[in-house]
């Protein structure tokens, strides 16, 4: 069984997918300034997962190096295809899953210095940052969908009680 925080990350991932279900490429690439488009946000989340769970946690590993320039924090806005960026996101998250499956409470408490930040943090703090980042962009995406005129959008927070209920750490 995965660590409880990993279960929460996976739930956030599934909620992102649920929030964007039925969205067209054209809709996902529309920008309402100053926000980025929804498709860019998906690429941005893939960048963060790659950066933390591959590059930082696994000695510089990367499956999609272009994420570092195209979707990093502060990268120029773009309007990628949602269909294409979902392929990238799935590739990155699949590559991170083995590390996430093996993560322990001890590993989450381990200190590291994240390349380019010059600060020391823990994998646990990074995990919380990623989970919260997903929820931030889910909310932003729902606001964009409302601006697009979408109605009958999913309610949040989905099936957390059955899909990712609270579970104490047992290690």
C-alpha positions, 0 to 999 in steps of 0.5 A: 500500500502506498504512503497516505500522502501518495494516495492524496497526490493520486487523488488530486491527479484523478480530480484534475482529470475529472475536472477537465473531462469533456474539454476540447483542445480549442477550449483548453488552449483559450487564455483569459489574461493574465491566466495561462490556459488550461492545457499549459497548466497540465504541462506545468503540473507535469513539469513539477512532478518530473522536477521533484520525483525524477530530477531531484529524487532520482539523480537528474532523471527526466523523461521530457526535458522540454518541460523545463523550458516550456512549462517551468514556473515563469516560462512564457505562456503558450497554448499547447494541444490538450490531447498532446499535453495529456500524453506528456503528463501521463508519461511523466506521472507513469515514470514517477509512480515507481518512486512514489510507490516506494516512498516511506515516511523516512524518505519524506522526512529526508532533507534535500536541496532542490536544483535551482532553488538554493533552499533545503526542504524535505520530500514531504514538503515537496509532496504537500506542495505538489498536492496543493499545486494540483488543487490550485490549478483545478480551481483555476481550471474550473474558473476558466471553464465557467468563463467559457460558459460551461455549466453542470461542472463536477462538484469538488472534492469528489469521492475522497471518502471512498477513493482517498480517505484519511489513513494514518501512517503505519510504518 
